């Protein structure tokens, strides 16, 4: 059981133990699964505590808040910043200039802008294509049937590197429903791996479905509240 009032270091160890346990149950190597600590709305001091406990991958949903944190912690060696929220065209430069990863890419227009805006001295921006796996009208992401063509159209963009797929399935506590969505993602991921050489990341799974996601091949799980506690709402 996760204790959201426990110290961050203790919460991190609990989540890592969960990942290890679920990986073992799925017959997988725990080292093949990265933990992305979702730090949106949390203060820099919390990120520092997580960093001091060995965490290196952090995810931010809001552009300006994320950039502020990137700049404040730019001296921290090995820290890796992931942008995981929706991105408006007028804020693409901030993501291109400051982040290491983007998980919510779903338009060629945005990909082209980021490719043009990525500084020449930085490595290509690692990107995951966001898939609307359950075809929800209210949710962002490309439809599963459109993924391969979209990835193919981005292969000539030299300053971005398409590393994999990301999805946020429809909310459900039913394990069978969760597994159905994640199995679809795994199948699509495997199809893409056969066609595109850089594909190695399947970003699925959060606190409520981490076990099913790992069973279905997730290579990156996104966990926030279980590490940092309840979030404060923000419009940043």
CORDA-V436062 format. One record per backbone hydrogen bond with DSSP energy under -1.0 kcal/mol. CO is the residue of the C=O (numbers start at 0). NH is the residue of the N-H. E is the energy in kcal/mol with one decimal. If there is no record, write none. Layout:
BEGIN
co	nh	e
CO	NH	E
CO	NH	E
END
This chain:
BEGIN
co	nh	e
2	5	-1.5
6	10	-2.5
7	11	-2.7
8	12	-1.9
9	13	-2.0
10	14	-2.5
11	15	-2.7
12	16	-2.2
13	17	-2.0
14	18	-2.4
15	19	-2.4
16	20	-2.6
17	21	-3.0
18	22	-2.6
19	23	-2.2
20	24	-2.2
21	25	-1.6
22	27	-3.4
23	26	-1.2
28	31	-2.2
29	32	-1.6
33	220	-2.3
35	222	-2.5
36	58	-2.6
38	41	-1.9
42	45	-1.0
42	46	-1.3
43	47	-2.5
44	48	-1.8
45	49	-2.1
46	50	-2.8
47	51	-2.7
49	54	-2.3
50	53	-2.1
55	79	-3.1
56	36	-2.2
57	81	-2.9
58	38	-1.9
59	83	-2.6
61	65	-2.7
62	66	-2.8
63	67	-2.4
64	68	-1.7
65	69	-2.6
66	70	-2.5
67	71	-2.0
68	72	-1.9
70	73	-1.0
72	75	-2.0
75	78	-1.3
79	57	-2.5
80	99	-2.1
80	100	-1.8
81	59	-2.7
82	102	-2.9
87	90	-1.9
88	91	-1.4
90	94	-1.2
91	95	-2.7
92	96	-2.3
93	97	-1.2
94	98	-2.1
99	125	-2.0
100	82	-2.6
101	127	-2.6
104	129	-2.1
106	110	-1.9
107	111	-2.6
108	112	-1.9
109	113	-2.7
110	114	-2.4
111	115	-1.9
112	116	-2.0
113	117	-1.8
118	121	-1.6
124	160	-2.8
125	101	-2.2
126	162	-3.2
126	163	-1.1
127	104	-1.6
128	165	-2.6
129	141	-2.7
130	132	-1.7
131	134	-1.7
135	138	-1.4
141	131	-2.5
142	145	-2.1
143	146	-1.1
145	149	-2.0
146	150	-2.8
147	151	-2.4
148	152	-1.8
150	153	-1.2
151	154	-1.1
153	156	-1.7
158	124	-2.5
160	126	-3.0
162	199	-3.1
162	200	-2.2
163	128	-2.6
164	202	-3.1
165	130	-3.2
173	177	-2.3
174	178	-2.7
175	179	-2.0
176	180	-1.7
177	181	-2.4
178	182	-2.8
179	183	-1.6
180	184	-1.8
181	185	-2.6
182	186	-2.3
183	187	-2.2
184	188	-2.7
185	189	-2.4
186	190	-1.9
187	191	-2.1
188	192	-2.4
189	193	-1.4
191	195	-2.8
195	198	-1.2
200	164	-1.9
201	203	-1.3
201	218	-2.2
201	219	-1.4
202	166	-1.5
204	221	-2.7
205	208	-1.3
208	212	-2.5
209	213	-2.1
210	214	-1.9
211	215	-1.7
212	217	-2.5
213	216	-1.6
218	33	-3.1
220	35	-2.9
222	37	-2.4
223	226	-1.7
223	227	-3.0
224	228	-2.4
END
